């Protein structure tokens, strides 16, 4: 059984994720809640801007760092 590699959340992208974009919608989520999108190098800026313009972006962290800080968690795209 092989482990599935995390992929970028950008529409149509199948590249490996190297960034985690942590966000929340303050109209829907409690302040401490963090949803996540994954991003490859190519789409990190675009996805960050999309979330940032809406005031949703909270943090951008390298995937390896996020994974080690959040054991057992998966991105809930």
Biopython code that builds the backbone (N, CA, C, O; Angstrom):
import numpy as np
from Bio.PDB.StructureBuilder import StructureBuilder

atoms = [
    (1, "UNK", "N", (0.842, -1.181, 0.000)),
    (1, "UNK", "CA", (0.000, 0.000, 0.000)),
    (1, "UNK", "C", (0.886, 1.242, 0.000)),
    (1, "UNK", "O", (1.716, 1.407, 0.894)),
    (2, "UNK", "N", (0.722, 2.112, -0.985)),
    (2, "UNK", "CA", (1.545, 3.317, -1.061)),
    (2, "UNK", "C", (0.800, 4.512, -0.480)),
    (2, "UNK", "O", (-0.420, 4.633, -0.591)),
    (3, "UNK", "N", (1.583, 5.388, 0.144)),
    (3, "UNK", "CA", (1.010, 6.598, 0.713)),
    (3, "UNK", "C", (0.755, 7.606, -0.392)),
    (3, "UNK", "O", (1.600, 7.807, -1.265)),
    (4, "UNK", "N", (-0.395, 8.233, -0.356)),
    (4, "UNK", "CA", (-0.741, 9.231, -1.353)),
    (4, "UNK", "C", (0.012, 10.520, -1.052)),
    (4, "UNK", "O", (0.011, 10.991, 0.086)),
    (5, "UNK", "N", (0.661, 11.099, -2.078)),
    (5, "UNK", "CA", (1.384, 12.345, -1.900)),
    (5, "UNK", "C", (0.401, 13.508, -1.927)),
    (5, "UNK", "O", (-0.519, 13.526, -2.746)),
    (6, "UNK", "N", (0.588, 14.468, -1.046)),
    (6, "UNK", "CA", (-0.292, 15.640, -1.066)),
    (6, "UNK", "C", (-0.039, 16.461, -2.327)),
    (6, "UNK", "O", (1.107, 16.673, -2.722)),
    (7, "UNK", "N", (-1.123, 16.919, -2.954)),
    (7, "UNK", "CA", (-0.988, 17.693, -4.182)),
    (7, "UNK", "C", (-1.546, 19.101, -4.004)),
    (7, "UNK", "O", (-2.317, 19.367, -3.082)),
    (8, "UNK", "N", (-1.154, 19.971, -4.875)),
    (8, "UNK", "CA", (-1.567, 21.372, -4.873)),
    (8, "UNK", "C", (-3.088, 21.484, -4.997)),
    (8, "UNK", "O", (-3.728, 20.711, -5.710)),
    (9, "UNK", "N", (-3.649, 22.467, -4.284)),
    (9, "UNK", "CA", (-5.100, 22.691, -4.307)),
    (9, "UNK", "C", (-5.569, 23.526, -5.504)),
    (9, "UNK", "O", (-6.773, 23.667, -5.719)),
    (10, "UNK", "N", (-4.637, 24.079, -6.281)),
    (10, "UNK", "CA", (-5.031, 24.887, -7.436)),
    (10, "UNK", "C", (-5.769, 24.007, -8.445)),
    (10, "UNK", "O", (-5.391, 22.860, -8.683)),
    (11, "UNK", "N", (-6.810, 24.557, -9.023)),
    (11, "UNK", "CA", (-7.641, 23.813, -9.970)),
    (11, "UNK", "C", (-6.797, 23.240, -11.108)),
    (11, "UNK", "O", (-6.081, 23.966, -11.798)),
    (12, "UNK", "N", (-6.897, 21.931, -11.289)),
    (12, "UNK", "CA", (-6.211, 21.250, -12.383)),
    (12, "UNK", "C", (-4.745, 20.947, -12.140)),
    (12, "UNK", "O", (-4.117, 20.286, -12.967)),
    (13, "UNK", "N", (-4.185, 21.404, -11.047)),
    (13, "UNK", "CA", (-2.763, 21.173, -10.771)),
    (13, "UNK", "C", (-2.596, 19.824, -10.088)),
    (13, "UNK", "O", (-3.353, 19.481, -9.180)),
    (14, "UNK", "N", (-1.613, 19.068, -10.525)),
    (14, "UNK", "CA", (-1.328, 17.758, -9.924)),
    (14, "UNK", "C", (0.078, 17.726, -9.318)),
    (14, "UNK", "O", (0.585, 16.654, -8.988)),
    (15, "UNK", "N", (0.708, 18.897, -9.170)),
    (15, "UNK", "CA", (2.068, 18.974, -8.635)),
    (15, "UNK", "C", (2.074, 18.693, -7.128)),
    (15, "UNK", "O", (1.077, 18.900, -6.437)),
    (16, "UNK", "N", (3.205, 18.223, -6.646)),
    (16, "UNK", "CA", (3.361, 17.970, -5.217)),
    (16, "UNK", "C", (3.216, 19.276, -4.440)),
    (16, "UNK", "O", (3.712, 20.320, -4.864)),
    (17, "UNK", "N", (2.543, 19.204, -3.318)),
    (17, "UNK", "CA", (2.382, 20.368, -2.452)),
    (17, "UNK", "C", (3.662, 20.577, -1.648)),
    (17, "UNK", "O", (4.230, 19.625, -1.113)),
    (18, "UNK", "N", (4.109, 21.821, -1.567)),
    (18, "UNK", "CA", (5.272, 22.155, -0.751)),
    (18, "UNK", "C", (4.939, 23.252, 0.267)),
    (18, "UNK", "O", (5.765, 23.576, 1.120)),
    (19, "UNK", "N", (3.741, 23.820, 0.182)),
    (19, "UNK", "CA", (3.289, 24.872, 1.090)),
    (19, "UNK", "C", (1.903, 24.552, 1.634)),
    (19, "UNK", "O", (1.091, 23.916, 0.962)),
    (20, "UNK", "N", (1.644, 24.999, 2.853)),
    (20, "UNK", "CA", (0.317, 24.925, 3.454)),
    (20, "UNK", "C", (-0.148, 26.356, 3.679)),
    (20, "UNK", "O", (0.548, 27.149, 4.313)),
    (21, "UNK", "N", (-1.320, 26.683, 3.162)),
    (21, "UNK", "CA", (-1.930, 27.991, 3.379)),
    (21, "UNK", "C", (-3.050, 27.790, 4.397)),
    (21, "UNK", "O", (-4.077, 27.183, 4.092)),
    (22, "UNK", "N", (-2.844, 28.300, 5.595)),
    (22, "UNK", "CA", (-3.836, 28.163, 6.665)),
    (22, "UNK", "C", (-4.750, 29.381, 6.603)),
    (22, "UNK", "O", (-4.282, 30.516, 6.511)),
    (23, "UNK", "N", (-6.061, 29.134, 6.655)),
    (23, "UNK", "CA", (-7.012, 30.231, 6.505)),
    (23, "UNK", "C", (-8.280, 29.939, 7.294)),
    (23, "UNK", "O", (-8.515, 28.819, 7.749)),
    (24, "UNK", "N", (-9.084, 30.980, 7.438)),
    (24, "UNK", "CA", (-10.442, 30.790, 7.927)),
    (24, "UNK", "C", (-11.311, 31.941, 7.450)),
    (24, "UNK", "O", (-10.826, 33.040, 7.181)),
    (25, "UNK", "N", (-12.586, 31.671, 7.353)),
    (25, "UNK", "CA", (-13.568, 32.683, 6.983)),
    (25, "UNK", "C", (-14.215, 33.135, 8.290)),
    (25, "UNK", "O", (-14.974, 32.378, 8.895)),
    (26, "UNK", "N", (-13.923, 34.362, 8.735)),
    (26, "UNK", "CA", (-14.431, 34.798, 10.034)),
    (26, "UNK", "C", (-15.957, 34.850, 10.123)),
    (26, "UNK", "O", (-16.501, 34.891, 11.226)),
    (27, "UNK", "N", (-16.651, 34.850, 8.999)),
    (27, "UNK", "CA", (-18.116, 34.837, 9.018)),
    (27, "UNK", "C", (-18.659, 33.433, 9.265)),
    (27, "UNK", "O", (-19.826, 33.266, 9.618)),
    (28, "UNK", "N", (-17.804, 32.420, 9.079)),
    (28, "UNK", "CA", (-18.241, 31.032, 9.184)),
    (28, "UNK", "C", (-17.519, 30.276, 10.304)),
    (28, "UNK", "O", (-18.130, 29.473, 11.009)),
    (29, "UNK", "N", (-16.218, 30.535, 10.463)),
    (29, "UNK", "CA", (-15.389, 29.762, 11.386)),
    (29, "UNK", "C", (-15.071, 30.536, 12.664)),
    (29, "UNK", "O", (-15.019, 31.766, 12.663)),
    (30, "UNK", "N", (-14.860, 29.804, 13.744)),
    (30, "UNK", "CA", (-14.396, 30.426, 14.980)),
    (30, "UNK", "C", (-12.968, 30.927, 14.749)),
    (30, "UNK", "O", (-12.277, 30.400, 13.877)),
    (31, "UNK", "N", (-12.506, 31.929, 15.504)),
    (31, "UNK", "CA", (-11.173, 32.521, 15.262)),
    (31, "UNK", "C", (-10.018, 31.530, 15.280)),
    (31, "UNK", "O", (-9.054, 31.709, 14.536)),
    (32, "UNK", "N", (-10.087, 30.487, 16.110)),
    (32, "UNK", "CA", (-8.978, 29.533, 16.196)),
    (32, "UNK", "C", (-9.013, 28.457, 15.107)),
    (32, "UNK", "O", (-8.021, 27.754, 14.910)),
    (33, "UNK", "N", (-10.119, 28.318, 14.408)),
    (33, "UNK", "CA", (-10.265, 27.289, 13.356)),
    (33, "UNK", "C", (-9.358, 27.598, 12.174)),
    (33, "UNK", "O", (-9.264, 28.749, 11.747)),
    (34, "UNK", "N", (-8.696, 26.588, 11.647)),
    (34, "UNK", "CA", (-7.853, 26.745, 10.467)),
    (34, "UNK", "C", (-8.216, 25.706, 9.426)),
    (34, "UNK", "O", (-8.111, 24.503, 9.668)),
    (35, "UNK", "N", (-8.638, 26.173, 8.278)),
    (35, "UNK", "CA", (-8.806, 25.324, 7.107)),
    (35, "UNK", "C", (-7.464, 25.390, 6.379)),
    (35, "UNK", "O", (-6.678, 26.306, 6.621)),
    (36, "UNK", "N", (-7.192, 24.439, 5.497)),
    (36, "UNK", "CA", (-5.915, 24.470, 4.783)),
    (36, "UNK", "C", (-6.094, 24.209, 3.296)),
    (36, "UNK", "O", (-6.925, 23.406, 2.870)),
    (37, "UNK", "N", (-5.294, 24.911, 2.538)),
    (37, "UNK", "CA", (-5.098, 24.629, 1.125)),
    (37, "UNK", "C", (-3.641, 24.275, 0.977)),
    (37, "UNK", "O", (-2.795, 24.788, 1.711)),
    (38, "UNK", "N", (-3.340, 23.409, 0.041)),
    (38, "UNK", "CA", (-1.965, 23.042, -0.262)),
    (38, "UNK", "C", (-1.550, 23.724, -1.547)),
    (38, "UNK", "O", (-2.372, 23.936, -2.438)),
    (39, "UNK", "N", (-0.273, 24.068, -1.647)),
    (39, "UNK", "CA", (0.204, 24.767, -2.846)),
    (39, "UNK", "C", (1.575, 24.255, -3.278)),
    (39, "UNK", "O", (2.426, 23.927, -2.451)),
    (40, "UNK", "N", (1.763, 24.197, -4.591)),
    (40, "UNK", "CA", (3.080, 23.939, -5.158)),
    (40, "UNK", "C", (3.783, 25.305, -5.243)),
    (40, "UNK", "O", (3.169, 26.337, -4.970)),
    (41, "UNK", "N", (5.054, 25.306, -5.616)),
    (41, "UNK", "CA", (5.781, 26.580, -5.751)),
    (41, "UNK", "C", (5.082, 27.520, -6.729)),
    (41, "UNK", "O", (4.958, 28.716, -6.467)),
    (42, "UNK", "N", (4.631, 26.980, -7.845)),
    (42, "UNK", "CA", (4.029, 27.802, -8.906)),
    (42, "UNK", "C", (2.743, 28.498, -8.454)),
    (42, "UNK", "O", (2.493, 29.634, -8.858)),
    (43, "UNK", "N", (1.935, 27.854, -7.637)),
    (43, "UNK", "CA", (0.629, 28.412, -7.276)),
    (43, "UNK", "C", (0.553, 29.052, -5.889)),
    (43, "UNK", "O", (-0.496, 29.574, -5.511)),
    (44, "UNK", "N", (1.637, 29.019, -5.133)),
    (44, "UNK", "CA", (1.608, 29.570, -3.775)),
    (44, "UNK", "C", (1.171, 31.031, -3.757)),
    (44, "UNK", "O", (0.296, 31.401, -2.975)),
    (45, "UNK", "N", (1.757, 31.851, -4.593)),
    (45, "UNK", "CA", (1.434, 33.281, -4.598)),
    (45, "UNK", "C", (-0.005, 33.527, -5.037)),
    (45, "UNK", "O", (-0.708, 34.334, -4.430)),
    (46, "UNK", "N", (-0.443, 32.847, -6.074)),
    (46, "UNK", "CA", (-1.816, 33.028, -6.572)),
    (46, "UNK", "C", (-2.849, 32.647, -5.509)),
    (46, "UNK", "O", (-3.786, 33.404, -5.252)),
    (47, "UNK", "N", (-2.679, 31.484, -4.897)),
    (47, "UNK", "CA", (-3.625, 31.052, -3.872)),
    (47, "UNK", "C", (-3.563, 31.963, -2.642)),
    (47, "UNK", "O", (-4.594, 32.253, -2.034)),
    (48, "UNK", "N", (-2.368, 32.412, -2.277)),
    (48, "UNK", "CA", (-2.217, 33.340, -1.147)),
    (48, "UNK", "C", (-2.943, 34.648, -1.418)),
    (48, "UNK", "O", (-3.616, 35.182, -0.536)),
    (49, "UNK", "N", (-2.808, 35.166, -2.634)),
    (49, "UNK", "CA", (-3.491, 36.414, -2.991)),
    (49, "UNK", "C", (-5.005, 36.234, -2.964)),
    (49, "UNK", "O", (-5.727, 37.105, -2.480)),
    (50, "UNK", "N", (-5.484, 35.114, -3.479)),
    (50, "UNK", "CA", (-6.919, 34.837, -3.494)),
    (50, "UNK", "C", (-7.489, 34.896, -2.076)),
    (50, "UNK", "O", (-8.512, 35.536, -1.834)),
    (51, "UNK", "N", (-6.815, 34.220, -1.146)),
    (51, "UNK", "CA", (-7.274, 34.208, 0.241)),
    (51, "UNK", "C", (-7.026, 35.548, 0.934)),
    (51, "UNK", "O", (-7.849, 36.004, 1.728)),
    (52, "UNK", "N", (-5.897, 36.171, 0.631)),
    (52, "UNK", "CA", (-5.531, 37.438, 1.261)),
    (52, "UNK", "C", (-6.476, 38.572, 0.938)),
    (52, "UNK", "O", (-6.826, 39.356, 1.821)),
    (53, "UNK", "N", (-6.896, 38.675, -0.311)),
    (53, "UNK", "CA", (-7.819, 39.728, -0.733)),
    (53, "UNK", "C", (-9.128, 39.641, 0.047)),
    (53, "UNK", "O", (-9.770, 40.659, 0.304)),
    (54, "UNK", "N", (-9.512, 38.452, 0.413)),
    (54, "UNK", "CA", (-10.764, 38.232, 1.146)),
    (54, "UNK", "C", (-10.586, 38.336, 2.667)),
    (54, "UNK", "O", (-11.554, 38.249, 3.422)),
    (55, "UNK", "N", (-9.328, 38.526, 3.107)),
    (55, "UNK", "CA", (-9.050, 38.606, 4.534)),
    (55, "UNK", "C", (-9.075, 37.258, 5.227)),
    (55, "UNK", "O", (-9.233, 37.191, 6.446)),
    (56, "UNK", "N", (-8.920, 36.176, 4.463)),
    (56, "UNK", "CA", (-9.003, 34.825, 5.015)),
    (56, "UNK", "C", (-7.637, 34.248, 5.391)),
    (56, "UNK", "O", (-7.555, 33.429, 6.306)),
    (57, "UNK", "N", (-6.569, 34.654, 4.713)),
    (57, "UNK", "CA", (-5.249, 34.037, 4.893)),
    (57, "UNK", "C", (-4.690, 34.345, 6.278)),
    (57, "UNK", "O", (-4.635, 35.504, 6.689)),
    (58, "UNK", "N", (-4.280, 33.308, 6.987)),
    (58, "UNK", "CA", (-3.717, 33.461, 8.333)),
    (58, "UNK", "C", (-2.229, 33.137, 8.378)),
    (58, "UNK", "O", (-1.488, 33.765, 9.134)),
    (59, "UNK", "N", (-1.774, 32.165, 7.581)),
    (59, "UNK", "CA", (-0.377, 31.753, 7.638)),
    (59, "UNK", "C", (-0.015, 30.953, 6.397)),
    (59, "UNK", "O", (-0.860, 30.271, 5.816)),
    (60, "UNK", "N", (1.254, 31.043, 5.995)),
    (60, "UNK", "CA", (1.801, 30.227, 4.913)),
    (60, "UNK", "C", (3.038, 29.540, 5.492)),
    (60, "UNK", "O", (3.980, 30.196, 5.936)),
    (61, "UNK", "N", (3.013, 28.208, 5.477)),
    (61, "UNK", "CA", (4.048, 27.414, 6.142)),
    (61, "UNK", "C", (4.537, 26.328, 5.186)),
    (61, "UNK", "O", (3.734, 25.746, 4.457)),
    (62, "UNK", "N", (5.842, 26.044, 5.176)),
    (62, "UNK", "CA", (6.311, 24.905, 4.373)),
    (62, "UNK", "C", (5.591, 23.626, 4.811)),
    (62, "UNK", "O", (5.385, 23.395, 6.002)),
    (63, "UNK", "N", (5.218, 22.809, 3.842)),
    (63, "UNK", "CA", (4.449, 21.595, 4.128)),
    (63, "UNK", "C", (5.144, 20.711, 5.164)),
    (63, "UNK", "O", (4.496, 20.218, 6.087)),
    (64, "UNK", "N", (6.446, 20.506, 5.021)),
    (64, "UNK", "CA", (7.175, 19.633, 5.953)),
    (64, "UNK", "C", (7.079, 20.160, 7.377)),
    (64, "UNK", "O", (6.949, 19.378, 8.318)),
    (65, "UNK", "N", (7.141, 21.468, 7.544)),
    (65, "UNK", "CA", (7.039, 22.077, 8.874)),
    (65, "UNK", "C", (5.628, 21.892, 9.446)),
    (65, "UNK", "O", (5.468, 21.565, 10.622)),
    (66, "UNK", "N", (4.619, 22.100, 8.616)),
    (66, "UNK", "CA", (3.214, 21.942, 9.039)),
    (66, "UNK", "C", (2.950, 20.497, 9.452)),
    (66, "UNK", "O", (2.332, 20.227, 10.481)),
    (67, "UNK", "N", (3.436, 19.579, 8.621)),
    (67, "UNK", "CA", (3.215, 18.156, 8.868)),
    (67, "UNK", "C", (3.845, 17.720, 10.188)),
    (67, "UNK", "O", (3.254, 16.929, 10.924)),
    (68, "UNK", "N", (5.037, 18.229, 10.494)),
    (68, "UNK", "CA", (5.696, 17.843, 11.743)),
    (68, "UNK", "C", (5.036, 18.501, 12.949)),
    (68, "UNK", "O", (5.103, 17.962, 14.054)),
    (69, "UNK", "N", (4.399, 19.656, 12.758)),
    (69, "UNK", "CA", (3.718, 20.358, 13.852)),
    (69, "UNK", "C", (2.321, 19.809, 14.097)),
    (69, "UNK", "O", (1.787, 19.948, 15.197)),
    (70, "UNK", "N", (1.724, 19.189, 13.089)),
    (70, "UNK", "CA", (0.344, 18.685, 13.161)),
    (70, "UNK", "C", (0.330, 17.188, 12.873)),
    (70, "UNK", "O", (-0.124, 16.782, 11.803)),
    (71, "UNK", "N", (0.808, 16.362, 13.784)),
    (71, "UNK", "CA", (0.877, 14.917, 13.504)),
    (71, "UNK", "C", (-0.500, 14.315, 13.217)),
    (71, "UNK", "O", (-1.464, 14.530, 13.952)),
    (72, "UNK", "N", (-0.553, 13.561, 12.131)),
    (72, "UNK", "CA", (-1.783, 12.859, 11.780)),
    (72, "UNK", "C", (-2.825, 13.706, 11.105)),
    (72, "UNK", "O", (-3.886, 13.193, 10.750)),
    (73, "UNK", "N", (-2.565, 15.008, 10.907)),
    (73, "UNK", "CA", (-3.588, 15.843, 10.294)),
    (73, "UNK", "C", (-3.449, 15.840, 8.786)),
    (73, "UNK", "O", (-2.351, 15.696, 8.249)),
    (74, "UNK", "N", (-4.556, 15.999, 8.121)),
    (74, "UNK", "CA", (-4.567, 16.091, 6.662)),
    (74, "UNK", "C", (-5.225, 17.399, 6.280)),
    (74, "UNK", "O", (-6.029, 17.942, 7.038)),
    (75, "UNK", "N", (-4.894, 17.898, 5.126)),
    (75, "UNK", "CA", (-5.511, 19.140, 4.656)),
    (75, "UNK", "C", (-6.992, 18.893, 4.395)),
    (75, "UNK", "O", (-7.352, 17.881, 3.793)),
    (76, "UNK", "N", (-7.847, 19.797, 4.837)),
    (76, "UNK", "CA", (-9.287, 19.657, 4.576)),
    (76, "UNK", "C", (-9.683, 20.712, 3.563)),
    (76, "UNK", "O", (-10.249, 21.754, 3.892)),
    (77, "UNK", "N", (-9.366, 20.402, 2.334)),
    (77, "UNK", "CA", (-9.575, 21.345, 1.234)),
    (77, "UNK", "C", (-11.008, 21.660, 1.025)),
    (77, "UNK", "O", (-11.345, 22.440, 0.134)),
]
sb = StructureBuilder()
sb.init_structure("model")
sb.init_model(0)
sb.init_chain("A")
sb.init_seg("    ")
for serial, (resi, resn, name, xyz) in enumerate(atoms, 1):
    if name == "N":
        sb.init_residue(resn, " ", resi, " ")
    sb.init_atom(name, np.array(xyz, "f"), 0.0, 1.0, " ", f" {name:<3s}", serial, name[0])
structure = sb.get_structure()
